[in-house]
Amino acid sequence: MWQPFYHAVTQLFPDVSIVIDKYHVVQKINHALDSVRKTCQPSLKGVKKGRFSLLKRRFRLSEKQMNQLEAFHEASDELAYAYYLKEWFYDLYQQSSYEEAKAFLDTWIAEAEKSPFASFHEVVKTLKHWQAHILEYFRAPYTNARTEGTNHTKSRTENAWLMAIEILTILGSESSWIVRAPSLPRLRID
């Protein structure tokens, strides 16, 4: 969801479908929830330390985190509402077809627009702008989660080459590109 990357890809590969990775979409939703948390923070005790109770998926919470989350919801209707929007959004990626996903996303966007949260309104603008490429996931369910997982352990140059190699792997034998990566230092994996 970065315009320069989009333009570069469409110039290099004009006939490919652009699929926006779900990680980046969900990240925007989490940032919106975190913005709501920050506005509620002065009036709620422990909400700063309870950040991960809000950002984590409900089914992954420990008993202590679940109790903390319930306390936040009882103390703040705004925080409960924002959390509900976040959790509900995750259901997008449970849809079984492009058509179902489009209907779901349209409904979620309509509800988020009604919310009182500026951060969610900004996310709605982003989702509308990139909607076709977000929904393309349901036609070509690719993700670069493996590459994203290495972002914290490798240099930016190495990550860029890993992304290029992953794209070429997806293209497979249809690709006539020859890529010569610079020699990269070997990483020790303990």
C-alpha positions in Angstrom: 0.0 0.0 0.0 2.7 2.3 -1.0 2.3 4.3 -4.2 5.9 4.3 -5.4 6.1 0.5 -5.1 2.8 0.1 -6.9 4.0 2.3 -9.8 7.3 0.5 -10.1 5.6 -2.9 -10.2 3.0 -1.9 -12.7 5.8 -0.5 -15.0 7.9 -3.6 -14.7 5.1 -6.1 -14.8 2.1 -4.3 -16.6 0.0 -7.5 -16.9 0.3 -8.9 -13.3 -2.4 -8.7 -10.7 -1.3 -6.7 -7.6 -2.2 -8.4 -4.3 -1.8 -6.4 -1.2 -0.6 -8.5 1.6 -3.1 -9.0 4.4 -0.4 -8.3 7.0 -0.2 -4.6 5.8 -4.0 -4.2 5.7 -4.5 -5.6 9.2 -1.6 -3.4 10.4 -3.5 -0.3 9.4 -6.5 -1.5 11.4 -4.3 -2.1 14.5 -2.8 1.3 14.2 -6.3 2.8 14.1 -7.2 0.9 17.3 -4.0 2.0 18.9 -4.8 5.7 18.2 -8.2 5.2 19.9 -6.4 3.6 22.9 -4.0 6.6 23.1 -6.9 9.1 23.3 -8.6 7.0 26.0 -5.3 6.5 27.9 -5.5 9.5 30.2 -8.8 8.4 31.7 -8.2 4.7 31.9 -5.9 3.1 34.4 -3.5 0.5 33.0 -4.4 1.0 29.3 -0.9 1.9 28.4 0.4 -1.4 29.8 -2.6 -3.3 28.4 -1.8 -2.3 24.8 -1.2 -5.9 23.7 -4.4 -7.1 25.2 -6.1 -4.8 22.7 -4.0 -5.6 19.7 -3.9 -9.3 20.2 -6.6 -11.5 18.7 -9.3 -12.3 21.3 -8.8 -16.1 21.0 -5.0 -15.7 21.7 -5.4 -13.8 25.0 -4.3 -15.3 28.2 -6.7 -15.3 31.1 -5.0 -12.3 32.6 -5.1 -10.4 29.3 -8.8 -11.4 28.8 -9.7 -10.0 32.2 -7.7 -6.8 31.4 -9.6 -6.5 28.1 -13.0 -6.9 29.7 -12.0 -4.2 32.3 -11.1 -1.8 29.5 -14.4 -2.5 27.7 -16.4 -1.9 30.9 -14.5 1.3 31.5 -14.7 2.7 28.0 -17.4 2.2 25.4 -15.2 3.9 22.8 -12.4 1.5 23.4 -14.8 -1.5 23.2 -16.3 -0.2 20.0 -12.9 0.3 18.4 -11.8 -3.2 19.5 -15.0 -4.6 18.0 -14.2 -2.9 14.7 -10.7 -4.4 14.7 -11.8 -7.9 15.6 -14.6 -7.8 13.1 -12.2 -6.7 10.3 -10.2 -9.9 10.7 -13.2 -11.8 9.5 -12.5 -10.4 6.0 -9.8 -13.0 5.5 -12.2 -15.8 6.5 -14.5 -15.2 3.5 -14.5 -18.0 1.0 -14.8 -16.0 -2.3 -14.1 -12.7 -3.9 -17.8 -11.8 -3.9 -18.2 -12.6 -0.2 -15.1 -10.6 0.7 -16.2 -7.6 -1.4 -19.7 -7.6 0.3 -18.0 -8.0 3.7 -15.5 -5.2 3.1 -18.2 -2.8 1.9 -20.3 -3.5 5.0 -17.3 -3.1 7.3 -16.3 0.2 5.6 -19.9 1.5 6.0 -19.8 0.8 9.7 -16.3 2.2 10.2 -17.4 5.4 8.5 -20.2 5.7 11.1 -17.8 5.4 14.0 -16.6 8.5 15.8 -13.0 7.7 15.3 -10.8 9.8 13.0 -8.2 7.0 12.9 -10.7 4.6 11.5 -11.9 7.2 9.0 -8.4 7.4 7.7 -8.2 3.6 7.3 -11.5 3.7 5.4 -9.9 6.1 2.9 -6.9 3.8 2.5 -9.1 0.7 2.1 -11.3 2.4 -0.5 -8.2 3.5 -2.5 -6.6 0.1 -2.5 -9.8 -2.0 -2.3 -9.3 -3.7 -5.7 -5.8 -4.9 -4.8 -6.8 -5.9 -1.3 -9.6 -8.0 -2.7 -7.3 -9.5 -5.3 -6.1 -11.7 -2.5 -9.3 -13.8 -2.9 -8.4 -14.5 -6.5 -4.7 -15.1 -5.8 -4.2 -15.9 -2.1 -0.5 -15.1 -1.9 1.2 -13.6 1.0 4.8 -12.6 1.7 4.6 -13.5 5.4 7.9 -15.4 5.1 9.7 -12.3 3.8 8.0 -10.1 6.4 9.1 -12.4 9.1 12.7 -11.8 8.2 12.4 -8.0 8.2 13.9 -7.7 11.7 16.8 -10.0 11.1 18.2 -8.9 7.7 19.3 -5.7 6.1 17.1 -3.6 3.8 19.1 -4.6 0.8 18.8 -8.3 1.6 15.1 -7.9 2.2 14.7 -6.2 -1.2 16.4 -9.1 -2.9 14.4 -11.7 -1.0 11.2 -9.9 -2.2 12.4 -9.9 -5.8 13.3 -13.6 -5.6 9.9 -14.4 -4.0 8.1 -12.5 -6.8 10.2 -14.3 -9.5 9.4 -17.6 -7.7 5.7 -16.9 -8.0 6.2 -16.0 -11.7 8.0 -19.3 -12.1 9.0 -20.6 -15.5 6.8 -18.0 -17.2 9.4 -15.4 -16.3 12.3 -14.7 -18.6 14.0 -12.4 -16.1 17.5 -13.2 -15.0 18.4 -11.7 -11.7 21.9 -11.6 -10.2 21.8 -10.8 -6.6 24.9 -9.3 -5.0 26.7 -11.6 -2.7 25.2 -11.3 0.7 26.8 -12.2 4.0 25.9 -15.6 5.4 23.7 -15.4 8.5 24.2 -17.7 11.4 21.0 -19.4 12.5 21.3 -20.8 16.0 
